[in-house]
Every structure is written in structure tokens, then in C-alpha cells.
Amino acid sequence: MKKLILAITLLASMAASAGELKVLDLPSSALAHGHVTTRFEINQSEGTAGVSATVTKRRPGRAGGSNYTKTFEKEVPELSMVGGTLSLNVDGVSVVCGTMGVTRIFKRPILNLNGNCDLETRRIRNAEGRRYQLFIKY
């Protein structure tokens, strides 16, 4: 009986495990050893959403050095903005990622994420060279 309960618990935990969706694959050769900042981008009028990744590299030098930045944007068809809700639809499973709100002082629109969808950046090395890969974990 204990083995049956353990097996059922194990199968249930595997079914509820988090998935991930590969969104962006960036070459890191131009800005090696840079810092990557990621965020969700929303177009409320069209109901579409995507992600953006900004790679920043600081080069030391005279007078404080310089910063080089490059921004990559991609619309993700699995992300959609319906009403005031950002949702991710993958393999027939719909996950609510966040809702739209306004800031308290200036009443500017802001996306309030609920923690169901996270952006994760990984730096990998393969036969093609070093690359940054951006995933949405749900």
C-alpha cells in the first residue's frame, strides 16, 4: 500500500512539474561576458505580447569607460493579452502570468506579474559558439 501511494504521489508531482518555452537564441560573440536584462513587452491595442533582452557590456577606459548595449525583441505567439490579463498558452494549457494595473502616484500602466511565468537567461557553449538562450518558465 505504501508503494502504491508513493508511486501515485511521484506521478502526480511529475505531471505538475513546471515546463519551459525557449523564446530567444542570441549569439554572445559580439558582447561576450555581458549582462543580460530581460522583460515582458505588451501591446495592449493588438493584444500581443513578447519579450525583450538587452545585453550590456562595460568597457573600462579613460574618463570612466563606455557602455555598449544591444536590444533584441521578439513577439511570442504563445503569449496573449486578453482584457487586462497576460496569459501563456502552451500545448492546450493556459497559464495566467499577470494582470495590468496602474501605479499609485502617476497612474501609469504597469504589468503585475503573479510568479507563474518567469524569464530565465542561460549562457551556453556548444559547437556554434557561446550563446544566450531566453526561456519562459511556467
JOUR-V997899 format. One record per residue. N is the residue number from 1. RES is the residue in three letters. PHI is phi in degrees with one decimal (999 if undefined). PSI is psi in whole degrees, -180 to 180 (* if undefined). OMEGA is omega in whole degrees, -180 to 180 (NA if undefined). Layout:
BEGIN
<<N,RES,PHI,PSI,OMEGA> <N,RES,PHI,PSI,OMEGA>>
END
This chain:
BEGIN
<<1,MET,999,-40,180> <2,LYS,-64.4,-38,179> <3,LYS,-66.0,-37,179> <4,LEU,-65.7,-44,179> <5,ILE,-65.3,-41,178> <6,LEU,-63.7,-42,180> <7,ALA,-65.9,-42,179> <8,ILE,-65.1,-42,178> <9,THR,-63.5,-42,179> <10,LEU,-63.8,-44,179> <11,LEU,-65.7,-39,179> <12,ALA,-66.6,-38,180> <13,SER,-70.2,-33,178> <14,MET,-70.4,-35,179> <15,ALA,-70.2,-30,-178> <16,ALA,-94.0,7,-178> <17,SER,-70.1,155,-176> <18,ALA,-75.6,147,176> <19,GLY,-109.0,175,177> <20,GLU,-143.9,151,-178> <21,LEU,-125.3,120,179> <22,LYS,-77.0,123,-173> <23,VAL,-107.5,-43,-171> <24,LEU,-140.6,141,178> <25,ASP,-128.9,110,-173> <26,LEU,-114.0,136,172> <27,PRO,-73.5,137,-180> <28,SER,-103.7,9,-177> <29,SER,-67.0,-35,-178> <30,ALA,-70.1,-37,-179> <31,LEU,-127.4,66,-179> <32,ALA,-64.5,145,179> <33,HIS,59.0,36,178> <34,GLY,-90.4,176,177> <35,HIS,-105.3,132,-177> <36,VAL,-109.0,128,175> <37,THR,-114.4,127,-177> <38,THR,-118.6,154,176> <39,ARG,-163.3,159,175> <40,PHE,-81.8,142,176> <41,GLU,-118.4,136,-175> <42,ILE,-128.8,137,172> <43,ASN,-115.4,99,-175> <44,GLN,-68.8,-34,-177> <45,SER,-67.7,-34,179> <46,GLU,-96.8,-14,-179> <47,GLY,76.8,23,-180> <48,THR,-109.7,163,179> <49,ALA,-147.0,161,180> <50,GLY,-159.9,-165,180> <51,VAL,-130.7,157,173> <52,SER,-135.0,145,178> <53,ALA,-128.7,127,178> <54,THR,-112.8,121,179> <55,VAL,-100.6,124,-178> <56,THR,-121.1,135,176> <57,LYS,-129.6,131,179> <58,ARG,-98.4,126,177> <59,ARG,-110.5,117,180> <60,PRO,-69.2,153,179> <61,GLY,179.2,-168,179> <62,ARG,-68.8,152,179> <63,ALA,57.2,37,174> <64,GLY,92.8,-9,179> <65,GLY,84.8,-163,-178> <66,SER,-146.4,157,177> <67,ASN,-111.8,137,174> <68,TYR,-116.2,128,180> <69,THR,-128.2,149,175> <70,LYS,-143.0,131,-177> <71,THR,-111.6,134,176> <72,PHE,-117.1,133,179> <73,GLU,-126.5,146,178> <74,LYS,-148.5,132,174> <75,GLU,-80.7,133,-178> <76,VAL,-106.2,114,-177> <77,PRO,-64.9,-24,-180> <78,GLU,-75.7,-19,177> <79,LEU,-91.4,136,178> <80,SER,-143.2,151,179> <81,MET,-112.8,107,-179> <82,VAL,-114.9,117,-175> <83,GLY,65.2,-120,178> <84,GLY,-112.3,21,-175> <85,THR,-119.3,129,174> <86,LEU,-92.4,122,-178> <87,SER,-130.3,152,179> <88,LEU,-114.9,124,-179> <89,ASN,-115.6,108,-180> <90,VAL,-129.9,125,177> <91,ASP,52.5,41,178> <92,GLY,78.9,2,179> <93,VAL,-104.7,127,180> <94,SER,-106.4,127,-180> <95,VAL,-120.9,127,177> <96,VAL,-82.3,121,-177> <97,CYS,-93.6,-30,-178> <98,GLY,178.2,176,179> <99,THR,-130.3,156,177> <100,MET,-84.9,144,177> <101,GLY,-146.7,-170,177> <102,VAL,-129.8,152,178> <103,THR,-72.8,156,-174> <104,ARG,-70.1,-41,-172> <105,ILE,-87.3,-55,-173> <106,PHE,-96.9,-2,179> <107,LYS,56.6,40,177> <108,ARG,-90.6,147,179> <109,PRO,-67.7,142,-179> <110,ILE,-145.5,146,177> <111,LEU,-94.3,120,178> <112,ASN,-97.2,105,180> <113,LEU,-79.6,145,-178> <114,ASN,-103.3,2,177> <115,GLY,94.1,-4,179> <116,ASN,-77.2,-25,-180> <117,CYS,-126.8,124,179> <118,ASP,-122.9,147,173> <119,LEU,-94.7,131,-179> <120,GLU,-128.8,132,178> <121,THR,-109.5,133,177> <122,ARG,-124.0,142,175> <123,ARG,-106.8,120,-176> <124,ILE,-120.8,161,174> <125,ARG,-128.3,123,178> <126,ASN,-137.7,-165,-178> <127,ALA,-63.6,-26,-180> <128,GLU,-81.1,-9,-179> <129,GLY,114.4,-166,179> <130,ARG,-81.9,141,-178> <131,ARG,-145.9,153,169> <132,TYR,-101.5,136,175> <133,GLN,-123.0,135,-179> <134,LEU,-111.2,127,-178> <135,PHE,-122.6,148,167> <136,ILE,-103.1,117,177> <137,LYS,-95.0,129,-179> <138,TYR,-129.8,*,NA>>
END
